[in-house]
Structures are given as C-alpha cells and as structure tokens.
Amino acid sequence: MSKLAKHRPSASRATLRAASGLAATAAVLIAFAANRGPGQPRPPRAVRPATNIGRRYRAARRISDVSPEPAARDFVSTYVSFLYGRLDARGVAPVARALSRRLLHGRSTATPAELSRELVVRELVVIPHAGTAATAEAVVDDGASPPYGVSFNLTFTHRHWLVTAVETSGR
C-alpha cells in the first residue's frame, strides 16, 4: 500500500496544478490584451452599401415575383373543408377581412353523410390579370354528387395574395 500512495497524487496537488494552469492562461490573455493597447480601436466591420439592400427589397415587392397559385391552393383546400364542416371559418386562409367576416357569419350546411365523404379538388386554374388581380376556378368532387365549381377572386396587397370574393356553384 505504501507504493500506491507514493505514485498517486494527492487532492491538494491536483488542485495546485489546476490553479497554476488557470493562472498561466490568465497571464497569456492579459499579455494579448496589453499588446493591443487601450487606445487602438477595433477594426471596422465590413458593411454592405445601402444601394444593394434597397435593390434587394425592391425586387421582393414586385408582383411578378409572387405567384397567386399557392394562395389559391391554400384557399381551396381550407374553404372546401369549411363548407363540409371540417374546419372553422377562422381557419379559412388567405382571405381579406371583409370575406373573413362574411364566412364567420355563415354556417356550414353539411349533412352527416357529407362529413364522412372524401373531398378531392379535381382541377384548379388560376388566371392572373394585369396589375394586382387574379381569378381562379376549382372543380371539387365529394364522391356522391356531381363535381361542382368554386370561383374566386384574388388581390395582391401588402406583398400577399388574398381572396376577396368567392362563389360556389352546384353545391
């Protein structure tokens, strides 16, 4: 046992080694800080010119950069779910404020049989017009009745396409 005790460092030796290591690290850091000097400013950061930033934002605001098709797809899927009582009116998106209020006051007229049917959007055609408008038509099939059409208008406002009016025929 006496041989093992000689080779194994004591807890106080390990503590002294750790403290001396920390002291050496601190001395190196202080030397680097003193080498730079207190009066020398930090090197300036590279900054992009303001003209490049403005061009980037102008490009994102152009209507030609944003297609109405994703908004039309989102609207059709949520609106049809609303018609069949599977979604609350607040979940129908993206819609303008006036249409949202109209949907909130409307009610779903789905029967229990309709609630169990699989809903399929058979076709979606989006026709962009000059400026900030588009129209879209979708054909919805619920499996029981003949497929029916949903037509709606989209308007580009505040960098988003919103549905402003909707008409359902045949349901």
N, C-alpha and C positions, 0 to 999 in steps of 0.2 A: 503494500500500500504506500509506502513511503516513496517509491519510484514514481507511481502515478501522480502523487501530489506535487513532485518536482516539475513534471512536464506540463501539467495543466495550469494555465494562467489563472490567477485569482480574479474575482469580480472587480476589484479595485484596479487591477492592471488593465482590464478591458475598458473600464470607464476612462482611465487616463489616456489610452490610445484613441478612443472616440473623441475625447475633448481636444487632444492635440491635433487630430485630423480636422476638426471643425475650426480650430484656431488657424491652421495653415490655409484653409480655404478662405476664411475671412480676410487673412493678410493678402492673399492674391487678389481678391475682389477690391480691396481698398487700394492696392497698388494700381490696378487698372483704372479705377475712378480718379485717383490723383494724377495719373498720367494724362488724362484728357483735359484736366484743368477746369476750374469753375466758370471761367468767362467764355468758354467756347460753346457756341450754340450747337444744337443738334443739326445734322444735315437735313435740308428740306426734303419733304416727300415729293414724289412725282405726282403731279395733278394733271388731269385731262383738261384741255382747253374747253371753255364753256360752249364754243360753237359745235363741238362734236356731240355734246349732251343734248343741245337743242335739236339737232338733226335727228337724233335717235327718237326723241319724243314726238316730233312731227310725223315721222314715219309710222309710229304706232297709232296716231289719231286718224289717219286716212281711212276712209270707209272701204276702199278696195282691199285693205289688209285683213278685214274681218268678214268672214262668210256668214250668211244668215242660216245656213243649213244646220249647224249644231244646235242653234237655238230652236229651230223648227222641230228637230228630232226630240229635244227635251220637252218641248211644249206638248207635242202629240202624245208622247208616252204618259206624261202626267195628266193631261186633260182627259184622255180616254179612261185612265184609272179613276179619275174623279167622276166621270159620267156613270161608271158602273159601281160607285160607292166604295171603292177600294182605297181612296185617298181623300183626305180633307181638302177643301178649297185652298187653304193656306199652302198646301204642297204643290199646287199647280204653278209652274215656272217655265220660262221667264215671262211675266205678264206686266203690263202697265198698271198703274194704280187704279184707274177707272174700271178696267176689266177685272181686276182683283176684287174690287168692291162688289161688282155685279155677280161674280162667282160666289162670294161669301153669302150673298142674299139668296142665291139659287139653291136648289136641293137636288140631290141625286134621286132619280126615279127607278133605280134598278130593282128588279124582282129577285127573289131568292134564286131562281133558276139562272138568271143573268150573272149573279155573283159567282157562280161556280164555273162559268164558261171561260175558255182560254181566249184572250184578246190578242189579235195579231194586226199590226199595221202592214197592210199588203203593199202599199205604194206611197211614196212621199215625193212630191215635186215642188221645188222651191224656185220661184221666178223673181230674180232681183230686178228692180226698176231703177231708172236713173235717179241719182240722189240718195236719199236715205230711206227708201221704202222697198218692200218685197211682199209678194203674196205666196201662199203655199196651199197646197191641196193634198190631202191624205185620204187613202181608202182604208177603212177599218172593217175587219171581219171578226165577228164574235162567235162564229161557228153555227149559229142557229138561224138567224135572219139573213137576208141578202146583205152583202157588203154595202156600207154607206160611206158617204163622203163627209169630210171635215175641211172647211176652207177657213183660212185666217190671214190677217194682215200683220206684217212685221214692220217696225220702225226702228231705225238706228238712232239711238240717243245716248249721250254720256258714255260713248265707247262700248255700248252693248246693244244687242238686238232685243226688242221687247215686242210681245204680241199685243196688239191694240184692239182687235176685233176678231170674233170667231162666229162661225155659222155652221151648224150641223144639219145635214140633210139626210132624211131617211131613217132616223132613229126615233 
